[in-house]
Each structure stands twice: as C-alpha cells, then as structure tokens.
C-alpha cells in the first residue's frame, strides 16, 4: 500500500467511525429529546468570543503588537528519525492573546532535497477535521507529494489546535455505556432508527457525548474552530520565514485553506485545495449532498467492480452486486454475522462502516471489499469487520491507535482523538439547530434521497445540537487580492462531492478547477500523472491550469 493510500485510509477511519459528513462532507481518511448538559457545564462550554472566518485579519502582526512575540518565534528544529521536529506556540484566544493561555502545536518537516533550489516551505493538512499532519509525515507521507515538490520545498506538517499531539488536546474520554436497556427487536442493529424509542435513545447518547466532552475540555472547545486554526497557519508561516504561504489541503484541509485565503489574501503564494468543501452550504445541504455522493460511489463500485476486482466481485453483474449489498443490509439488521475468533458480530452499522470506508480508495479497497462481501453473503462477517477496522470483542488485546507526535513533534505516543475533534470542529464551525425535530425532518429527507447513506450522515449531526456554537456562518468566499487558487475535484468522490469543487472554484477570485474523472476521495498523490504534474507545476512554478482541464 502506498502512503497516499494510508493517509486516506486514516481519514476514512475518522469519517466512517463517526458515520459522519463533516465539514469535508466526509472527509477522506475516514463517517426522545436529548436533555441539555447541566447549566454549569453548558455555560463553561459556551464560546466567550466568536471569530468570523470571513472577517479579514490584520495583514501584518505589527497591526496587533500583542501578537508580535508569537510571530517572532523561531522553531527549534531537531532530528526525529529522517525528519525534523519542533513546536509552535499560538494563543488560545486570538481575541485575548495576552491572557497567557496557549496551544503548543507539534511540527514536523521533510527538508527540500535541493537546498540551492529551495522555494520555501509547503505546509499541508491531510484532512479530517482531526487529521494529524505530524503522524502523516512520520508514517511515510512524503510520498504523497511529487518529486518536484519534494525537491523545491520543505514539506511541513503540523497538528492543528486540539488535535493529537497538540497541548492541550480535545479530550472527550472513552465512550460510556448507557445504563438504559437497548431498544428491543432487530432494529437495534440497524443504521436508521425506526421507532420513537430508538430516536430518544440516540438523542440521549448524543447528549451524553456532548456532556463528556464539555466536562473534560470545556476551556478549549470554543477555540478549536477553523478560523482560529487559520490564524495559527499565519503564525506558522511567519515562524518558517516565508513571506507568503504555500499550502496544500486535502478534504477538510481545503476548508482550512479557504478560510486562510479569506483572512490573509495578501499572504498567499499558492493554495491547492483537493477534495473541496463548499463554504456556502449550510449543515443540511452538506448532509444531503454527502448522502447522494456516497450512494453514487457505491453504484460506481457496482458498475466498475469487474474492471477493478475481477473474479473477486460478489456477483456477476452490477445489478447482482447491488442486490448482494441490499440483501446484506437487510440481513445484518435482522441477524448480525459471526466474526471468527471474536464475540463481535457484524450488524448493519458495521457493514455500513466497511462499505463506506472502502469508497475512499478504490485502487486498494475495492478488491478486499468484494471478497468480504462474497464471504458475508455466505454468512461470515470476519473480512467485513477487518475492513471496518473493528477489533472490539477480539480474543487478543488489539491495542488502540495513536499518532506519534508529542508536544515537540518528538517520540512520545499520543492518543488518536480524531473522532472527538471531528465533532468539536464541525459543530463549532457550522450553525446547527437546537430543535430535535429539525434532525428527524432532515433524516427523512436524506433517507428519501439516498437511503441509508443519507440517513447515516444526518444522524451523525445529532451531537451538534447542544455543542458550543461558533461565529461562522455559511457564505460565499470573499477574498479580494487572493492570487489564483487551484481547486482539484474527483468526479466520483464519495466524501466531498465534485459539485463542491466546481462551486468553490467559481467563488474564488481566479479559481482554477482541475478535474479527475474517476472514483475515490481526492486526487493528488494517488498516482495519476496528469493530476500530479499539474499540481506540481502550479506549486513550484505557479503555472496556471487552463479552464476545463480534465485528467
């Protein structure tokens, strides 16, 4: 497996585990009324100061003397394996940077292989929200970038505020088991609630999750939004010694890059936004589009299975494959499938997680998915459980995942908090209604449009009903003075629909759209020479991409 696939698989874990459609409507590498948190908890979690992403920030740190020390930092780089690691300090609250509260963000870089021809630093974000740039680069992620880029740039990854090795980091604790009995009947194994009791149980569980996060992370939750992360990017740019930022964002990283471009248009050298998020969409529009995109991706899988997986396909025709999938959804809701060597069973939720996760990287996942579906059709869910990344109930200890980060990007192991960050950032960035009925209405609409795929993305939004709210609102991009930006879209992207890339490119001043005709989430670094060449040319030489360019 190449490292670009590893990146997307990691992001798919975030998205599929949460069964969510976050800011990235995804994001790759992956997806009865709730009682409000106690008054004291809710008050502690409420944002004191909300910053609007579309409000231009001062173009120079000199305009805000209280930020000068942050901008004057010179990271103390030290060797960490073949890479270099350091740390960056940023204010927790940009509204009150003098109050002493800070985040410490781990950094990692791969030095340009041609120092004499070095252009500067290329900062990247692998997606999420919640993806660790430090872990990505340490796990071999330099291969996600073309040779020309690695030659001319220091590749710099970081953990955004609240993520992984950030200190402090978002902590929502381990999932707690409900004291209430599970709803009776086969529907307890299903993705979509079918009774009022099941809906009440989902609301109660979402409230419990919100309260747990507020209890552990109330101080930082109002400050982990994308607008503040974009301001961190500018501090990082200055610390790296670059007068202007060169940046590549995948999936959610496109939203972070877009917000940076709005806040600091004069500070941009080059932005590549691959797997775009459309900032003009509200929460319900994102859910509906995401559900349709995943449903379309599964149809693409059925249509293209023979070409990708050959004899491994679970049936002899696209319609036959669709029937196998539909039958398994119905079957696992009634009676979950056994998993060899485990007490765990593959219910409809686990089936859905495995199926949607495989849509991110067809080149590496469609054949294993096909084999797993064939086995499941015969009654064994072991391979599906493995695809879903589920180890609970296993006879071995398994072990939790974690990124290798730490406060200085060094060797300590940090927990993977990507699920918690996914909720924290999405709920803060995107306004959500408090009325539970709004979620049930959207659930019904999403289910009508795209079946279980739409329903699952709608349900993933329940946490946001009582989470802290930020100050950003859906809006079209306004970034006067922003240089040409390269937006990359994949026609069959399951997590960030191609239509979002088209929309974002049209909103950006001088926006250029590069299209990959194909399946899977994002395009750059997946081995398409046409895409990689265009992106590398833009980053290294600011070479424009002609309108209508398709790979």
Buried (B, 14 or more C-beta within 10 A) or exposed (E): EBBBBBBBBBBBBBBBBBBBBBBBBBBBBBBEEBEBBEEEBBEBBBBEEBBEBBEBBEBEBEEBEEBEEBBEBEBEBEEBEEBBBBBBBBBBBBEEBEEEBBBBBBBBBBBBBEEEEBBBBBBBBBBBBBBBBBBBBBBBBBBBBBEBBBBBBBBBBBBBBBBBBBBBBBBBEEEEEEEEEEBEEBBBBBBBBBEEBBBBBBBBBBBBBBBBBBBBBBBBBBBBBBBBBBBBBBBBBBBBEBEBBBBBBBBBBBBBBBBBBBBBBEBBBBBBBBBBBBBBBEBBEBBBBBBBBBBBBBBBBBBBBBEBBEEBBBBEEBEBBBBBBEEBBEBBBEEBBBBEEBEBBBBBBBBBBBBBBBBBBBBBBBBBBBBBBBBBBEEBBBBBBBBBBBBEEBEEEEEEEBBBBBBBBBEEEBBBBBBBBBBBBBBBBBBBBEEBEBBBBBBEBBBEBBBBBBBBBBBBBBBBBBBBBBBBEBEEBEBEEBBBBBBBBBBBBBBBBBBBBBBBBEBBBEBBBBBBEBBBBBBBBBEBEEBBBBBBBBBBEBEBBEEEBEB
